[in-house]
Amino acid sequence: MKENRLFLLILFIIPFLLLLAFFYVPVITVFATGFSREGLGAVLGDSYCRRICLFSLKQGALSTLLSAAIGFPGAYILARYKFRGKNFIKALITVPYVLPPIAAVLGIVLLIGNNGIINRALMALSGAEQPPLHLLYNLKAILIAHTFYNIPLFIRFVYPVWEKIPASLYEAGRSLGAGRWRLFRTVTCPWLLCAFIAACALIFVLCFMSFSIVLVLGGGPQFSTLEVEIYKLARTTSQVTKACALGGLESLITLLFISVYTAAGHQRSSYSIPLGRHGAVPEKKLSARSFPALLYIVFLILYVAMPMATIALNSFTGKSGWGKEKGLTLNWYKAFAQPNMYNPVLNTIFIAIATVICAIVLSLIISAVISRWPRGSFLVQIFFFASLGISSILLSLGYMLTISALGFRPNGKLLLIAVHTAAVLPFTIKAISLFYSRINRRCIECAQSLGAKPLRILWTVKLPMIKNGIFTAGIFAFAVSAGEVNGALMLAPEGFTTMPVAIYRLIGAYRFYQACAMGTVLLLICIAAFYAIDRLGEISL
């Protein structure tokens, strides 16, 4: 037993050193450069940087408030109503977990753009010659995209907690004369508080660190955020010190909210009491009289599904310009026979597979250590989960600085794999450690008593018990890597293009139909990943 623990600790050194070299050293380099007198002076004395910081906080706060306000009724409906198609709604609100932001951006441009579906419909109905809605390239577009992602996330966080509120609490309140509003304030709100705070903190972090959505839909410096500005300073103007200072400031704010999310999430998972003899509150049947709830369900389906459906439909549409329709066509898919279309697909698959292998191997080792060393598991998780608060742009900037200091240039593909692995590692560790904690220790002890060696126990006992966790983690890592655009824009070697980068460039060149064909292929990859995750298990946030 002691030999096994020693072997495991020696094995643990591998992921420890890798994360130290490929995550902590680059991040510390950014902090050291950014928090120097020169870096802080360049940022604090620049009114433009201060305005960008305030706008980043503003759009993050507004996105969070809107997502929570619109998502709250959805959480209530899923927790309290029983209706046909409920499982479909639950599945639908999981799709944004694996949907690439650049694909969502493309769908939103096609929906709300000046020549988008909504404006064309309004022009046809009103007879107007000019588009009545101007929603792109401003704060409205950013908020629409962020709420598209985060309304489902908020619902996913809150409704499972809501549906587990014991009926006995409400019965006790009613016996004391409490009305519906007082029961909501004294029973429902306290029970949901931790889930609400955790959801809002995570949504704020995701919106605050948003990159491709702001880069495309922001439209210019007026609506730029810290993340976009770091990219522009590092890649376009070569003001690396200033970029590091902004990156350090962004990370401090992000880590503050990540700590709030972690604390609230811990309370959320531990806050429970027995349901009692009456169990949870019975679900009400959704009927025609529940018109507001029915209307909300229709809105939610359209809001989440329409951007994806728009991409798929436009990929089969042939047009000679913005005006003249030619009907359905497969020309945009025939273009995949050309290297500029199929190479991004092959490159994306290569990087994603490499990311999966790295993330799974590291997660297996880390999960084994967590299961065998429960007292130190909290410290291990803090060390390996720190990447949640560091953006891919910032980590890529750290690589650029470290490489410059060392005086050599490693393969850009290797760095891209490292960035993607750091991004998915917290989620793959959670997925695998969840299944690892369910391993029956008696089976292992039985195998040891029969003389089985550690490797044989791993192969014949442990792996069969955690295989669903491995597959879930691997599929999630593949989907996230396939849709990641930030690191690829910063680090990919010249001539090496991934699918999200190709979509970004096609949007910039106004080649929307080719972008839709590429986006549809990427969507199919991610939806297949979502379906597999839904069948095998789930990723816990």
N, C-alpha and C positions, 0 to 999 in steps of 0.2 A: 504493500500500500504506500509506504513512504517512498519507494523507488518510483512508483507511478507519479506521485506528486512532484518529485524532483524532476522527472522527465518532462512533466507538463510545464513546470516553471521555466525550465531551459527552453522548451518550445515557445513559451510565451515571449521570450526575448525577441523572437523574429518580428512579430507584429509591433512590439514596443519600439524597436529600433527603426523599423520602416516608417511608422507614423512620426517618430521623432525627426527623421531625416526628410520625409516628404511632406510633412504638415507643419510641425512646430518650428523647425528651423526657418522655412520661408516666411511663416507668419510673424515670428519674432523679428526677422530681418525687416519686414514692412513696418512693424511697430517702432523699431529702433530708428529707422530712417524718417518715419513720419512724425515721431514725437521729439525729434531734434529741434533745436532753437530755430533753425532755418525753415523746417517743415511747418511747425506750429505758427511761426510768424507769417508765412506765406498764406496760410488759411485764415487765421484770426483777423488779419489785416485786410482781407479781401471781402468786400461787400457782396460780390457775386457768390462766393462760397457760402457765406452766411445765409444768403437767400435760398440757395440750393438745399442747404441743410434744413431750413424751415419748411420749404416746399416738400421735402422728403417726409418730414414728420406729419405735415398737413395731409398729404395724399394717403399716407399710411393710416392715419387716424380716421379720415373720412371713409376709406375703403373698409376699415374694420367696423365702424358704426353702421354703415349701410349693409354690410354682410350680416351683422348680428340682427339688425332690425328686420331685414327681409327674411332671414333664415329662422328667426324665432317661431313664427307661425308654422313653418314647415316641421320643425322639431316637435311642436305640439300635436300636429296632425298625425305624424308617424307614431307618436307615443300613445295617443289616445283614441285613434280611429282604426276600425277594421274595414278594409275595402279590397275589392278585386284589383289586382295590379300593384299591391303594396310592395311585394318583393321586387317588381320591376323598378319602382321608384327608388328602393334601397340600393339596387344595383346601379341605377343611373347616377346617383349622387356619389358613387365611388369612382366613376370614370375619370373625373378631373384629376384624381390622384396620379394617374399615369399619362395624362394628356400633355404633350409638349407645349409650352407657352407660345412658341412661334406658330404652331398650328392653330391655337386659339386666336392669336392675333390675325392670322389670315382669314379665319372664319368671320371675325368681327368686322374686319375691313370690308369683306364682301356683303355683310349684312347692313351696316350702318354708314358705309361710305357714300360720297356724293352720288355715285352711280350704283349704290348697293340695292339689295332687294327691297328694303323698307322705303327708301326714297323713290325708287321707281314705282312702287305700288301707290304711294301717296301722290306722285305726279300724275299717274294714270287716273286716279280717282278724282283729283281736283282740277285736272287739265292744266296745271302749272308747267311752265317751261324750264324753271330752275328748281333744283332740289330744295324742298322746304326745311330739311333738317341738316345742320352742319355740326356733326358730332365728332368728326375725326380731328386728330392732331391738337388736342386740348385736354384739360383735366377730365372732362366728361368721358372721353374715350378710355382714359386710364381707369376711371372708376367702374365703367361698364365691364371692362376686361377683368379687373380684380374681383368684382362681385360675381362674375361668371364662375371663377375658380373657387371663391371662398364662401359663397352661400351654401353649396353642398358640404363644404368642410365643416362649417358651423353646425349644420343639421346633423352631420355624422357624429360630431362630438357630443351634442346635447341630448338628442332623442333617446339613446340607450340609457342614459341616467334618468331621464324623465319617466320612462316607462317602468322603472324599477321602484318608484316611490310607493311605499306600502300604503294600502287602502286604510289600514288601522290609524294612520296619522290623520287622515282626513275625517275619519269617523270620530276620533277623539275631539278634533276641532269642532265638528258640527254639534257634538253632545254638549260642548261648552257655549254654544250659541254663535259660533263664527260663521259669517257669510262667505260667499264665493271669493270676494275681493280680499277679505282678511285671511282666508285659507291660502290664497295665492301668495300673499305677503309673508305669512308666518310658516308655511309648510313648503310650498313649491320653490320659492326664491332661495331660501337657505339651502335646500337640497341641491339645487342646480348651480349654486354660486361658484363652486370650484370648477365645474365643467365649463361654465360661462367664461370665467377668467382665463382658464387654460386655452379655450378656443380663441378668445379675443387676442391673447398674447401671441399665439402662434400665427394667427392671421395678420396681425400687425407686422411681425417679423417677415413673413412672406411678401407682404406688400412693400414694406420698407426696403427690402433687398431686391425687389423686382427689377429685372434688367431688360429683357427683350420686349416686354409689353410697353415699357416707357420709351425705349429706344425707337420703336416703330410708331407707336400711337401718340407719343408726346409731341413730336413734330418739330422740336427745336429747343434752344437754350431756355426759353421761358418756362418750359415744363420738364426740365431735366432734373434728375435725382442724383444722389450721391453715387449710386452704383454706376449709372450711365456716365457721370462726370469722371469717375475714376478710370473707366475704360477710355474715354476720349483723351484725358490727360496723359495716360500711359502709352496709348497707341498712336495718337494723332499729333499731339503737340510735344511729346517727350518730356513733359514736366513731371518726372517720376517722383520727386520729393513731395510735391504738392499732392499727387495722387495717393502717396503713402499716408500723408497726414489725414486726408479725407477718409481713406480706408480704415485707419486706426479709430477715427471718430465714429464711423459707421459701426465698426465691430463692438465698441464699448456700448453703444446704444442697443445693438442687437443682443449682446450677451446679457444685458440687464433684463430684457424682455424674455430671453430664453430661460433665465433663472426663475422669473415669475411663472412662466409656463411649466417648468419642471416642478416647482413647489406646488402649484395648483393641481397639476396632473397627479402628483403623489397623493395629495389629499383626496382627489377625486377617486382614485383607485382604492383607497383605504376607508373611505367614508361609506359605511353601509351598516344596516341593522337588519335583524331577521324580519322577513315580510309578515310574519304572524299567520294566524289561521285563515285570514281572508286573502292573503297574498297581495299582489299588485292590484292597482285600480283596473277594473274590467274595461276592455276596449268597447267604444260605441260604434255602432254600424253607421257607415257613411251613406246617407240617403240624399234624395233630391232636395230635401229641406235644408241640408248643410251646404247651401249654395256658395258661401264664401270659401269654404274648404275645397269644394270642387273647382272653383275658379283659381284658387292658389295652386292646386295640383297641375292644372292645365298650364298655368304660367311657368311653373317650375320645369315641366317637361320641355316646353318651348325654349325657355331661357338656356337650358343646358344642352339640348339636342340640336337646336337650329344652327349654331356655328359649325358643328361637325357635319350636319346634313348639307349645309351650303357648300362646304369644301368638296364633298363627294359629288354633288350634283354638278357643280361648275367644272369638275374635272372631265365630265362627259359632254360639255357644251362647246360647240364650235362657233367662233365669232371672227369676223374680219376686222372688227374694231369695237368701239364701245357701244355702237348702236345696232348694227345689223346682225340678227341671229341667223345661223346656218343650220340650227338643229343639233342633234346628238352626233357625237364623233368619238372615235378612239385615237385620234391623232396625237393627243397629249401623252397617251400611254405608249404609242409606237415610238415616241421620242426616247424612250428608255433604251432603245437599241444604240443610242449615241453615248460615247464615253462620258460626256459632261452630265449625263443623267444617271447612268448606271454606276459610275465610279463612287458618287456620294453614298449610294445604297450599300455597296460593298465595304466602303470605309467605315460607315456607321456600324454595320454588323461586326466587322473586325474589332473595333474599339469596344463595342458593347460586350462581345464574348470575352475579351481580355479583362474587362472590368468585372464581369461576373466571376471569372475564375479567381481573380485576386481577392474580391470581396468575400467570396464563399470560404476560401481557404483561411483567410484572416479571421473571419467570423466564427468558424468552427473552433479555432484555437482559443479565441477570446471567450466564447460561450462555455467551453470546457473549463477554463480557469474560473469563470464566474460561478459555475455550478459546484466546483470543488473548493472554492474559497469565498463562501458567502459573506464573511465578515468584511472582506476587502472589495466586494463586488461594487460598492458605491464609488470607491476611488477609481476602480478600473473603468467603470462606465463614464465617469467625468472625463477621464483621460481620452477615451476613444469617442466620446460624444461631442467633444468641443467643436468639431467641424460643423455642427448644426448652426453655430453662430458666426461662421466665417464663409463668405461668399466665394464662389468659384473665381470671380474676377479678382478678388483680393489674393487668393491663393496663387493664381496664375501670375499676378504681379510679383508676389514673393519669389516664385521660380525665376522670373526674369532678373530680379535683383541678385539672387543667390548665384545664378549662372554667371552673371556679369562679374561678381566678386571673385568667383573661383576661376574664371578665365577659360571656361570650356563650354561647348554647346552640345548637350545630350540630344538624343532623338526626340523631336517634338511629339511624336506619337506616344512615347513612353511617358512624357509629362502629362499628356492629355488623359492617358489611362489612370495616372496617379490622381489627377484632379477628380475624375469621375468616381474613382474608388473612395476617395475621402468624402465625397458627397453622399454616397449610398451606404457607407459603412455603418452609421448609427442604426439605420433601418434594417440592414441585413443581420446585424448583431441582435437586434430586438426580436426579429422573426425567428432566428435559429435558437436563441437562448430561451424563448418561450416554449419551444418544443423540447429543448434540452432539459428544462426543469421538470418535464413530465415523465422523464425516463424512470422506469421502475428499478430502484436500486437493488431489489432482490434478484432481478434477472442478471445483473452484472455480478453480484456476489455468487450466484449459482454458477455462472460461467467461470469465475475465478477458482471456485472450489473444484471444478473439473479440469483445472490446469490450463485454461485458455490464456494466451499471451495478450498484452494490451492491444496490439494491432488486430488480432483476431476478434477480440471483444468489440473493438470499434467497428469492424466490418460486418460482423454477424449479429450484434446486439444493438449497438447505439445507432448506427446509420439507418437501419430499417425503422427505428422508432422516431427519428427526426427527419426522415426523407421529405415529408411534406413541408417542413420548415425550410429545408434546403432549396426545394423547388420554388417555394413562394419567394424566398429571398433572392434567388437567382433570377427569376422572372421579373421581379420588381427592379432589381439592379439593371437588367437588360433594358427595360422600358425607360427608366430614368436616364441612362447613358445615351440611348438612342435619341432622346428628345432634348439633350443638353446642348445649348448653343454658346453659353458664356465662355467656357474654357476653350472651345474650338476657335472662337474669334480671336482669342488672346494668344494661343500657343500652337495651333495647328501649323505644320510646315507649309511652305509655299507649294501650291498645287494639290494640297490634301484638303478636300472638302467633304464635310459630313452632310447628311440630309437637312438638319435644321439650318445650317449655314447656307446651303443651296436655296432653301425656301426663303430665307432672309434676303439673299441677293436677288432672287427672282421677283420678290415683292418690290424691292428697291428699283428694279428695272421695269416695273409695271407689267411683267409677264405673269399675270395672275393665273392663267389657265394651266401653264406648266407648273406653277407653284402649287396649284390645287391637285394636280396629278401626283406630284411628289408628296404633298401633304396627306393625300388619301392613303398612299402606301405607308407612310409613317403612322397614320391613324390606325390602319389595320394591324400593324405590328403592336401598337399600344393597347388596342382593344382586345386583341388575342391574349396579350399579357394580363390584362384586367380579368378576362374570363377565366384564365388559368388560376390566377390568384383567388378569385371568388370561389373556385371549385376546391382548391387545396387548403386554403387558410386565409389569413388576413394580415396586413401590415399594421402594427400598432403604432400610433403616433404619440 
